[in-house]
Structures are given as C-alpha cells and as structure tokens.
Amino acid sequence: MEQATKITVETTTHVPVAKVWKAWNTPSDIIQWNSADPNWHTPSSENNLTVGGKFKHRMEAKDGSFGFDFEGTYDKVDLHKEITYTMGDGRTATTLFEEQNGKTNIVTTFDAETQNDPEFQKQGWQAILNNFVKYIESTNS
C-alpha cells in the first residue's frame, strides 16, 4: 500500500487551551466555525469525544448544490493535548494543542486524499483553522 502524503496546518490563538478545547469539540460551536469558504457551512454536528466514539459534521454549500458528511472515529483523546482520529475513508488525522502564556498553538497533521491536489487540501484545512481562530477570539471574553 502506498504511503499517504502527510499535510500539516497550524495556527496560534490568544485563548487558553481549555476554552479552545471546548469550542473545538462542542457541536454548537463547531457549526459556527467549521467551513473553509464563506459559501459553505456546517448545518449539523454530532461529536462523541471518547476513544472509539464517532463524530459527524455535515458540510454543505450554502446554495444547496453540494454537501458531504465529514466523519470518523476517535483513536486517541488526551484532554487539552491531543486528538487522533480515523476518517471514514481510512485516512488519519492528529491535532495537537499546546498552551504557552495564555496562547494555544494548534497543529493538525492529516493524510492527504488522492482526488485533490495536496496544496488545495492544505489551503482548505488551513482556512478552517483560520475560521476557528476568528470564532474563538471573537467569543473569548
């Protein structure tokens, strides 16, 4: 089997890790930030953040032209530190959270899929991370 290309995206937010973790994993928050483009949204989210637990985020174009379920199963959950999961197609992703001086660094590494250019995938995942930062910093009071 061919080794998957690994892609890494990262960001830093001026919010403590406990608040970052909560917004990252709470469905009512996820639907607010989980999109790579303003023409897309996440109308529903289910999340069972436990090892063996599943998540499913419905991602759709706002005009209704296209949509898909982004889903997977958690392999590792280390509170405020790491989340690793396997996506529905067998690819894996790990997100690491590290707090320093009230800021949280978020690093996600994932297996690229083979249908889209890796750079396009990186831009999409980075855009979602950037949306998350905008959301968490606007709600952190």
N, C-alpha and C positions, 0 to 999 in steps of 0.2 A: 504494500500500500504506500502511496506517495505521501511524503511528509507534508503536512499543511503549512502554508505560509503563515507566520505569526505577525500580527499587526498590533502595535501599541499606541494608545492615545492617552494623554494625561492633561490634568489641569490642577490648579490650586484655587481654593476658595477661602475667603476670610471668615469662615464659620467653623466652630468647634465640631469635632468628629461625631459627637452624639447626635447633634441636630442634622448633620449631613447624612448619617446612617438612617435616621428616621425618615427623612424626605426621600432618600434613595429607595427605600423598601416599603413605603406606605402607599397602597393603591390610590388613595385620594390625592396624594402628592404626585405620584408617577404620571397620572393623566394630565397634570399641569405642565410637565416639562419634557416628556418623552417623545420628542419629534426632532427630525434632522432638518426640517424645512417648514416655513410658515404655512405652506399649503397642505400640510399633513397634521394629524392629531392622533391621540390615543383615547378613543371614546370609552374604553373599559380596561380594567387591570385586575388581575387576581394574583395574589402572592402568598405562598406558604413558605416563609423563610426558615426552613429547617432542612437538615440533611435528608435527602430523599423526597423533600417537598417540591412542589411544582409551582411554576409561575406561567402566566399567560397574559400578554399585553396585546390588545387588538390595535393595530396601526392601520390607519386609513387616510387616503387623500380626502380632503375636506369636500371636494366636489363629488365624492362617491365613486370615482372612476376605478379605484383600485384599493385593495386592502389585504392584510395578511395578519396571521397570529404569530407573534414572536413568543416562543415558549421554550421551556426547558425544565430540567430537574437539577436541584442543588446537590453538589458533591461535597462541598465544604462551606461551613458558615462559622467564622471566628469573629465574634462580636466586636464591632468597631475596627476590625483589622482586615479581614479577607472574606470574599465571596467567590466561590468557584462553581460553575455550573456547566452542564452539557445541554446544548441546544437540541431541538427536535431532530435535526439532520445529523447529529453525532459530533458536531464541532464543539470545542470547549472554549470557555472564557473565564478569566480570573480578574477580579477587581480588588485592588489593594487600597486601603485607607490609612493614611499616616498623619497624625496631628502633631504640629510643632508650633508653639507660641500662638495658640488660638486659631491657626490656619490649618486647613486639611488638604493634603495632597491626595489626589485620586488618580490611580493608574490602572487602566484596563488593557489586558493583552488577550487577543482572541484569534482563533483560527480563521483565516480568510476563507470565504466560499469561492467557488471556481467560476461563477457566472458573471461576476462584475470585476472590473479592474481593481487590484488591491488599493491603489491610491484613492479611487472613488469610495471604496468601503471605509478607508481611514477617514476621509473627509466627512462621511455620514456619521460615523461613531463620534468623531470629534465635535461635530455640530450638536449632537445630542448632549455631550458633556458640557459644551458651552451654554446650551439652554438650561441645563441643570444649575450651573453656577449663577446665571441670571436669576433663575427662580429662587434658589436658596438664599442668595444675598438680598433679594427683594423682600423675602418673608422673615428674615432673621432680625428680630427686633428685641 
